[in-house]
């Protein structure tokens, strides 16, 4: 039986055939061209929230508008949060009916910003605001919550800082590694079985040696244990991700490169797996990308393998009860080359020499590798998923997957379309095809889209979000409009 990614009311029995009966489940909010006004947070089966900066209340204070929607994208509540006028949104998270919003002031180079957390009960609408001091300026942040504790990491001047905040006693702790700087954050995973937090970090010791290590803490960020990834001669780890399986075991999956390669930087040869048990890491198993086929096998470090140098983006582990998948997306920078020439068109000034020029066009996405493993890190299957003519100036992870009773759906949104396939391990059930992302009105024409993203919401429900310029020349024309949009999708 064939199954398809569909919008809530729309598609008939082919991914490439579209039949619209009613309007899609979609939110549209007006915006200015090229603006980034809106932010959102999914609230599981409780709905979703959209928030944006509103009007100034006085010289020092502005209000942020928070809107709550149900799962049918109908607005249920709207309320405001007063904040410092210089506050900028950084991230959000949701857990146990609490929506947490992270802000930081935008200040001058020599000024110290204030950081704010607004915690909102989505039913009572009670809001608590917490002011945090001593956190450096940052633009990028991760944010997670567990049992009235917030864990967030910030990037500042080539190093990461990781903070633990206890909402109940309002204590802020920074996670510090003596004599070392955190140069990359690979993962922050919460182990609810043992009430621990696992930090996967790239650390630089005394400005000399760098390594990947796993640090265990409690929910307040108090150090428990440190375990470095094992050194394997001839191999260089380039990333590591973790999935907590049960109270005893976790699985590590990452990418590596062969040290004999002549390439330096973000180049990858394949995928490795390890298990993590009682703060000990097993011997790694390596899977070379050149060997990905139906007869692929993992090998130990003692075996020779082919050098492959791929630039790629590494996703997070996506898991169900028995399968743990990692998606890596291959890209390369693309340039245009103009040879030197003499311009003889000027009558007064004679010939003009124009030197050769190389222009960066963007990053060309090539394909994605989907590798699936069991709980012990043994390869179950893999899939090669091609991109369709994607070139962009900004690198971002695009591909995701969804486990279904009929196979694994692999998909990515781009511009105004959604591209997807359905596989059952090595068997392709549905070939790669694309369907349009629906607009509100039949005669809407999408002129361009940007920052398009797709996320799993709850159960088999998803959202696609982004910004669009839309034209409509129908009789009841709304003309040109710029919107932030959210579409609800369902996999059936």
C-alpha positions in Angstrom: 0.0 0.0 0.0 1.4 3.4 -1.0 1.4 6.3 1.5 2.1 9.9 0.9 3.1 13.1 2.6 0.0 15.1 2.4 -1.4 18.5 3.5 -4.3 18.0 5.8 -7.1 18.0 3.2 -5.5 18.0 -0.2 -3.8 15.2 -2.0 -5.0 12.3 -4.0 -3.2 9.1 -4.9 0.1 10.5 -6.3 2.7 12.8 -4.9 2.8 14.6 -8.2 -1.0 15.0 -8.5 -2.6 17.8 -6.5 -6.3 18.3 -6.0 -7.4 21.1 -3.6 -10.8 20.8 -2.0 -10.7 23.2 0.9 -8.2 25.7 2.0 -5.1 24.4 3.7 -4.5 24.5 7.4 -2.2 27.5 7.2 -1.3 30.7 9.2 -0.2 33.8 7.3 1.1 36.9 9.1 2.0 40.0 7.2 5.6 41.2 7.2 7.9 43.6 5.3 10.1 42.4 2.5 13.2 40.6 3.8 12.1 41.1 7.4 12.5 38.4 10.1 9.8 39.5 12.4 8.3 36.2 13.7 9.5 33.3 15.8 7.6 30.2 16.8 7.7 27.2 19.2 5.9 23.9 18.9 3.9 22.9 22.0 3.5 19.2 21.2 -0.2 18.2 21.1 -1.2 21.5 22.9 -0.7 23.6 19.8 2.0 26.1 18.9 3.1 29.7 19.8 4.1 32.6 17.6 5.8 35.6 19.1 7.2 38.9 17.8 8.3 42.3 19.0 5.5 44.8 19.4 5.3 48.5 20.2 7.4 50.5 22.6 5.8 51.2 25.9 8.2 53.9 26.9 11.9 54.9 26.4 13.2 51.8 28.1 10.5 49.1 27.6 8.9 47.3 24.6 6.3 44.7 24.6 6.5 41.3 23.0 3.3 39.8 21.6 2.8 36.1 22.3 0.0 34.2 20.4 -1.1 30.7 21.2 -2.8 28.5 18.6 -4.4 25.1 18.8 -3.6 22.1 16.6 -6.0 23.3 13.9 -4.0 26.6 13.8 -6.8 28.6 15.3 -5.7 31.4 17.6 -6.7 30.8 21.2 -5.0 33.5 23.2 -2.8 36.6 22.8 -0.9 38.4 25.5 2.1 40.6 26.0 5.5 40.4 27.8 7.3 43.7 28.8 11.0 43.6 28.2 14.0 45.9 27.9 13.7 47.8 24.7 17.1 46.4 23.5 16.1 42.8 24.0 16.5 40.4 21.0 15.0 36.9 20.8 17.5 34.1 20.9 15.7 30.8 21.4 12.8 28.9 22.9 11.8 25.5 24.3 8.7 23.8 25.7 8.2 21.1 28.3 5.5 20.2 30.8 3.2 23.0 29.7 5.9 25.6 30.2 7.0 27.8 27.3 10.5 29.3 27.9 11.7 32.2 25.8 15.4 33.4 25.9 16.3 37.0 25.2 19.5 39.1 25.4 20.0 42.8 25.1 21.8 44.2 22.1 24.4 46.6 23.5 27.6 48.4 22.5 31.0 46.7 22.4 32.0 47.8 25.9 28.7 47.3 27.5 27.5 44.2 29.4 24.1 42.9 28.2 21.4 41.5 30.4 19.9 38.1 29.5 16.3 37.3 30.2 14.2 34.2 30.4 10.4 34.4 30.3 8.6 31.3 31.5 5.0 31.0 30.6 2.3 28.6 31.7 0.3 28.1 28.5 -2.9 27.3 30.4 -2.9 29.9 33.2 -0.9 32.4 31.1 1.1 33.2 34.2 4.5 34.6 33.2 7.7 34.7 35.2 10.6 36.7 34.1 14.2 36.0 35.2 17.1 38.3 34.7 20.5 36.7 34.3 23.9 38.4 34.7 27.4 37.5 33.7 26.5 35.9 30.4 28.6 37.1 27.4 27.1 38.6 24.3 25.9 35.9 21.9 23.7 35.6 18.8 23.5 31.8 18.6 22.1 29.6 21.4 20.7 26.2 22.1 18.1 25.8 24.8 16.6 22.7 26.6 14.4 22.3 29.6 13.9 19.5 32.1 12.1 19.5 35.5 12.3 23.3 36.1 15.9 23.4 34.9 17.1 25.2 31.8 20.2 24.2 29.9 21.6 26.6 27.3 24.8 27.0 25.4 26.0 30.2 23.7 28.7 30.9 21.2 31.1 33.8 21.9 34.5 34.7 20.4 35.2 31.2 19.0 34.3 29.4 22.3 31.1 27.9 23.7 29.7 28.6 27.2 27.2 26.2 28.7 24.8 27.3 31.5 22.4 25.5 33.8 19.6 27.6 35.4 17.4 26.3 38.2 14.1 28.2 37.9 13.0 27.2 41.5 16.0 28.7 43.3 17.1 31.0 40.5 20.7 29.8 40.6 22.9 30.0 37.5 25.9 27.7 37.0 28.4 27.8 34.2 29.9 24.5 33.2 33.7 25.0 33.3 36.4 22.6 32.1 39.7 23.4 33.9 42.6 24.3 31.6 40.4 23.8 28.5 38.2 25.8 26.2 35.0 24.5 24.6 35.6 24.9 20.8 32.5 22.9 19.6 29.2 21.7 20.9 28.3 18.4 19.5 25.2 17.6 21.6 23.4 18.1 24.8 21.3 15.0 25.7 19.2 14.6 28.8 19.1 11.1 30.4 15.8 11.1 32.3 16.4 7.5 33.5 19.4 8.5 35.6 18.7 12.3 36.0 21.9 13.2 34.1 22.9 15.5 31.3 25.4 14.4 28.7 27.5 17.1 27.0 29.3 16.1 23.8 32.0 18.7 23.4 35.1 19.5 21.4 37.7 20.8 23.8 41.1 22.4 23.4 43.5 21.8 26.3 46.0 24.5 27.0 45.8 25.8 23.4 47.6 22.6 22.3 45.7 19.4 22.0 42.0 19.1 21.1 39.7 16.1 21.5 36.0 15.1 21.7 34.8 14.1 25.1 31.5 13.3 26.9 30.9 15.1 30.2 28.2 13.9 32.6 26.5 16.4 35.0 23.4 16.5 37.1 20.5 18.8 36.2 22.3 21.7 37.9 25.4 21.3 35.9 27.5 19.8 38.6 30.3 17.7 37.1 30.1 13.9 37.5 32.3 12.3 35.0 34.4 12.8 31.8 35.2 10.3 29.1 37.2 11.1 25.9 36.5 9.4 22.7 39.1 6.6 22.1 42.1 7.5 20.0 42.2 5.4 16.9 45.4 5.5 14.8 44.7 6.8 11.3 41.3 8.2 12.0 40.1 11.7 12.9 36.7 12.3 14.4 34.8 15.2 12.9 31.5 15.0 14.7 29.6 13.0 17.4 25.9 12.6 18.2 24.2 10.7 21.0 20.9 8.9 21.5 20.0 7.8 25.0 18.5 4.3 24.7 17.8 3.2 28.3 19.2 3.5 31.8 22.3 1.6 30.9 23.2 2.3 27.3 23.5 5.2 24.9 24.6 5.1 21.2 27.2 7.4 19.7 27.1 8.1 15.9 29.4 10.5 14.1 31.6 11.2 11.1 35.3 10.7 10.6 38.1 11.3 8.2 41.2 9.3 7.4 44.4 11.1 8.6 46.2 10.2 5.4 43.9 12.5 3.5 45.6 15.6 2.1 42.5 17.7 2.8 42.2 19.8 6.0 39.0 21.2 7.4 35.4 20.0 7.1 36.0 16.8 5.1 34.5 13.5 5.9 35.2 9.9 4.9 32.4 8.0 6.5 30.3 7.3 9.6 31.4 5.5 12.9 29.4 4.1 15.8 30.2 3.4 19.4 28.2 2.4 22.5 28.4 4.3 25.8 27.9 2.3 29.0 28.8 3.2 32.6 31.0 6.1 31.3 32.9 3.7 29.0 33.0 3.8 25.2 33.3 0.7 23.0 35.7 0.2 20.2 34.5 2.2 17.1 33.0 0.6 14.0 33.7 2.5 10.8 31.6 2.7 7.6 33.2 4.3 4.6 30.9 6.3 2.3 32.5 4.6 -0.7 31.3 1.3 0.6 27.6 2.3 1.1 25.6 -0.3 -0.8 23.3 -3.2 -0.1 26.3 -5.3 0.8 27.9 -2.7 3.0 29.6 -3.7 6.2 31.2 -1.9 9.0 34.9 -2.6 9.8 37.4 -2.1 12.6 40.3 0.3 12.5 42.7 -2.5 11.5 41.3 -2.7 8.0 42.4 -0.5 5.2 39.8 1.7 3.4 39.5 4.1 0.6 40.1 7.8 1.1 37.0 9.9 0.5 36.8 13.6 1.1 33.3 15.0 1.3 32.2 18.4 2.7 29.0 17.8 4.6 26.5 18.9 7.2 25.8 16.4 10.0 22.3 16.0 11.4 21.1 14.8 14.8 20.1 11.2 15.5 16.5 10.4 14.7 15.2 7.3 16.5 12.3 4.9 16.9 12.2 1.8 19.2 14.8 -0.2 17.2 16.4 2.1 14.6 18.8 5.0 15.0 19.4 7.1 11.9 22.0 9.8 11.0 21.6 12.0 8.0 24.7 13.7 6.4 24.3 16.2 3.5 27.0 16.6 0.9 27.7 20.0 -0.6 30.5 21.9 -2.3 31.2 25.6 -2.9 30.5 26.7 -6.4 32.2 29.6 -8.3 32.0 31.3 -11.6 35.1 32.3 -13.5 35.5 35.2 -15.8 38.7 35.4 -17.9 40.7 38.6 -18.2 39.9 40.8 -21.3 40.5 44.2 -22.8 37.5 46.5 -23.2 38.0 48.6 -26.4 34.6 50.3 -26.3 35.8 53.6 -24.9 36.5 56.2 -27.7 38.3 58.7 -25.4 40.2 56.5 -23.0 41.3 53.6 -25.3 41.6 50.0 -24.2 40.8 49.1 -20.5 42.2 45.9 -19.0 39.8 43.8 -16.9 41.5 41.1 -14.8 40.2 37.6 -14.4 37.6 37.3 -11.6 36.3 34.4 -9.5 32.8 34.9 -8.0 31.3 32.8 -5.2 27.9 31.6 -6.3 26.9 29.6 -3.3 26.9 26.1 -1.8 25.7 23.4 -4.2 23.8 20.6 -2.3 24.6 17.2 -3.9 23.0 14.4 -2.0 22.3 13.1 1.5 23.3 9.8 3.0 20.9 8.2 5.4 22.5 5.5 7.6 20.4 3.4 10.0 21.8 1.4 12.9 20.6 -0.9 15.7 21.1 -0.1 19.4 24.5 -1.7 19.3 25.7 0.4 16.3 25.5 -2.3 13.7 24.4 -1.1 10.2 20.8 -2.0 9.4 20.4 -0.2 6.0 21.4 3.0 4.2 20.0 5.2 1.5 21.3 7.7 -1.0 19.0 10.7 -1.4 19.8 13.2 -4.2 19.1 16.9 -4.0 17.4 18.7 -6.9 19.3 21.8 -8.1 19.8 23.5 -4.7 22.3 26.3 -4.5 22.3 28.7 -1.6 24.5 31.3 0.1 23.7 29.9 3.6 24.4 26.4 4.8 21.6 24.7 6.8 20.6 21.2 7.4 17.6 20.3 5.2 16.8 16.6 5.1 14.8 14.8 7.8 12.9 11.5 8.0 9.8 10.0 9.5 9.4 6.3 10.5 6.0 4.9 9.4 4.4 1.4 9.5 5.0 1.2 5.7 8.7 2.4 5.6 10.8 5.4 6.2 9.8 8.7 4.6 12.8 10.9 3.7 12.1 14.5 2.7 13.2 18.2 2.5 11.4 21.5 1.8 13.0 24.0 -0.5 11.5 27.3 -2.0 7.8 26.4 -2.5 8.0 22.6 -2.8 8.4 19.6 -0.7 10.6 16.7 -2.1 10.1 13.3 -0.6 10.6 9.5 -1.1 9.5 6.4 0.8 11.8 3.5 1.4 11.7 0.2 3.2 15.3 -0.3 4.1 17.0 -0.7 0.7 13.8 -1.0 -1.3 12.4 2.2 -2.8 8.6 2.2 -2.4 8.0 5.7 -3.7 10.4 7.3 -6.1 11.7 10.9 -5.3 9.1 13.4 -6.3 8.0 17.0 -5.4 4.7 18.6 -4.4 3.9 22.3 -3.9 3.6 23.9 -0.5 0.0 25.2 -0.5 -1.0 28.8 -0.2 -4.3 30.2 1.1 -5.9 31.0 -2.3 -6.1 29.0 -5.5 -4.6 31.8 -7.6 -1.8 32.5 -5.3 1.6 32.4 -7.1 4.7 32.2 -4.9 7.4 34.5 -6.3 10.1 33.4 -3.8 10.5 31.7 -0.5 13.2 31.9 2.1 14.1 30.3 5.4 11.8 27.4 4.7 11.9 24.7 7.4 10.0 21.5 8.2 9.7 20.0 11.7 7.8 17.1 13.2 5.1 18.4 15.5 3.5 15.5 17.3 2.3 12.0 16.2 2.3 12.0 12.4 1.9 15.8 12.2 4.4 18.3 10.8 4.8 22.0 10.1 6.5 23.8 7.3 7.4 27.4 8.1 9.1 30.3 6.3 8.7 33.6 4.5 7.1 34.1 1.1 6.4 36.8 -1.5 3.0 35.9 -3.0 1.2 37.4 -6.0 -2.5 37.0 -6.8 -4.1 38.5 -9.9 -7.5 37.0 -9.4 -10.8 38.9 -9.4 -10.7 39.2 -5.7 -7.0 40.0 -5.9 -5.0 40.8 -2.9 -2.1 41.8 -5.1 1.4 41.3 -3.8 2.0 40.3 -0.2 4.9 39.3 2.0 4.1 36.8 4.7 5.4 34.6 7.4 3.6 31.3 7.0 3.0 28.0 8.9 1.4 25.1 7.1 0.2 22.0 9.0 0.9 18.6 7.3 0.0 15.1 8.1 1.6 11.8 6.9 -1.0 9.2 5.9 
